[in-house]
Amino acid sequence: MLRCLSLGRGGDETEMWRSLKHEDVYLRDYETVEDLIQGLRRYFEFYNNERHHQGLKGRTPAEVCQGKSMGCAA
């Protein structure tokens, strides 16, 4: 798993949680904690590796992180 360490802005995290709620949690209405955990894993995989972000100039977070020489951890 690739993890990008950011000293970034708090607004980035707020937008991520908003996206998670509106694009996944509210639509799926999970019935069990296990279903929720599995859904969150699936969503974060999508969010980080497939979903293009306007604030990242159309790139995914993984693309931005992989482009940095420092601040990324595997």
N, C-alpha and C positions, 0 to 999 in steps of 0.2 A: 504494500500500500504506500502510495506516495503522499506525503503530507507537506504542505507548504506553510512555513512559519511566517506569520505576518505581524508586523507592528502597526497594522493598518487602522483604518477609521472604524469607529463603532457602527456607523451607518451600514457598512457592508454586512455585518452580522444581522442587523435588524432586517435588511432586505432578504437575506437568506431565510430567516425564520418566517417572514411573511410569505415568501415563495413556497416554502415547505407546506405551510398551512393551506394556502389557496390552491396549490397545484397537486397536493396529495392527500393530506389528512382530512380535509373537509369533504373531498370527493369520494374517498374510500370508506369512511365510517367504520374503522376497524372494530372488531368485536372482542378480540382478546389481546392481551399484552404481547403474546408471541407473534400474532399477526402484525401488530404495530411495529415491533422490532424488525421483523423481516421487511416490512414496507419501508421503514426508515433506511435500512441498509440499501435497498434497491433505489430509493430516491436519491440518497447521497452519492451513490455510484453514478447515476444519471446526471445529477446536478454538477458534479465535479468533472466528469469526463465527456459528456455529450451536450449539455445545455450551454448554448452560447450566450454570453452576457454583454449587454450594451455597455456597461461600465468598464468592461475589459476589452473594448474595441472589437467585439464580435468573437472573442476567443473564449475558450473554456478555462476554468480555474487551473486545471491540470496543464494546459498549454502554457499559461502564464508562469506557473510554478516551475515547469521543466525548462523554461527559457532563462531562469535566473541561475547565476553561478553560486549564489549563497542563499541560505534560507530555506532550502528544500531538504527534506529528510525522507528516506525510504522506509 
